[in-house]
Amino acid sequence: MILRKTDKYIVTDPEICHGKPTFKGTRIMVYLVLEMLGAGASIREIQKAYPSINRNHIKSALDLAVRLTGKSRVRI
């Protein structure tokens, strides 16, 4: 098993969710949270949908998107 820690909250593991980035200790894929943000969901709505993640997880998802796209940091 190859576990790659992206940051404190996000990991990738080829054995979990086909290697897509997930929040550490969960099977919640990061892109699901990013899609919710893109659709206009609030942090509270995301936390209601995924109670095991917190504001720091969501910030890490945004930071990962920033790193992957080479854009400026996003503040929440």
C-alpha positions, 0 to 999 in steps of 0.5 A: 500500500502506498499512502501519500500524505498531501497535507495534514488532512488529505491523503491519497491511497491507491487502495481507497477510492481509486487513489483519489484524494480523500480526507484522512481517516475517511472515504470522503473524496476531496472533489465532492467538497469542492463540487459542493463549494462550486455549487454555492454550498456553505461551510455549514451545509458541507459539514452537515453533509459530511459531519466527520470533516471540519473547516480545516478540512475544507480549507485544505481542499481549497488549498489543494485545488490552488496548488493543482491549478497554480492560482492564488490562495483562497480565503474562507 
